[in-house]
Each structure stands twice: as C-alpha cells, then as structure tokens.
Amino acid sequence: MIFLFRFDVENGGISFILNKGIARDMYPDMEEMPRQPADSTCKVLEHYKIYSKSNPIMQGQILDTGEFEANLSPGLG
C-alpha cells in the first residue's frame, strides 16, 4: 500500500503530510486542491487527538486493487 496523505500528531498539533509524487501523478492541479479540506480535517482531528493511541492519527492510502482507503488511529474508529 502507498499512502497518499496522512495526518500526524506533532508538537501538540496536527500535521498534514502529502505524498507529493503520488498526488502529482493522480491530480495535476493538486497544489491548491487539498489545502482547504486538509485545514478543515486538521481542525476536526485536533479535538480528537487525545483519544488517538498511535501515529498517524489518520491515513489515506491506495490499495493494490486501485481502491482508496482512509484509516483512523485506534481509539478513534
């Protein structure tokens, strides 16, 4: 599995990490597209990070079948 993006708990906050190589191949206009959804998701995850039992707190990945899957950290799902 290859991750497209993930959210990590870092320095008391939430960081959005994008696999830019994969994103660039899938979405040529990716530079601006994920900014607003990523910011909104970070704000929501900020409220629930105290319940997260691992890092990353949320991860999106591309499966071998070509499907996309989003996973939450144990304690959130």
N, C-alpha and C positions, 0 to 999 in steps of 0.2 A: 504494500500500500504506500502511496505517496501522499503526503499531506499538502493541501492547497493553502490552508491557513490554520492558525491556532491562536488561542488566547492563553497567555501565561500570567501567573501571579508573580509580580516582580516589584521589589522595593515598596511594598504596601499598596500597589496599584495593579492595574491590568494592562498588559502589553499585547498588541496585535502583531502577529508575525505572519507575513505573506510569503509563500514560496514564489518569488518573482519569476523564475524561469518557467514554471508550470503556468502561472497566471498569464504571462505574456503570450505563450503559445495558445492558450484557450480563449483569452479575451484581449485582443489587441488594444482596446480602449480602457484597459484595467487601471491606468494611473489615477483617474478620478472616481471610477465606479465604486470601489469598496469603501471609500473614506466615510461617507455618512452612515452606512449600515455598520461598519466597524466601530465607529464612535458610539452609536446607539447601543450596540451589543456590549461594548466595554462598560457603559454606564449601568446596564442591567446586571452584568456579571459582578460588578463592584459590590452590589448589595448581597450577593450570594457567596462571595469568595470565602467567607468564614466557615462555610459548610463543606468546602472542597477538601478532599482527602489526598489529592495528588496534583501534579502539574504536568501537562497543561490542564487548565480548568475546562476548556472546550477546544475541540479539534475537528476540522473538516478534512476529509480525505477522499481520494479517488480510489475505488476498489479495482481489482483486476478485471472485473466484469464491465468496467466503464461507468458504474453507478457511483453516485456521490453519497457519503455518509457523514453525519455530524455526531460526535460523541461528547458527552458531558463527563466530567470527573466523577468518580464515585462520591456519593454524598449529595450530588445534585440531581441525578437522574431518576 
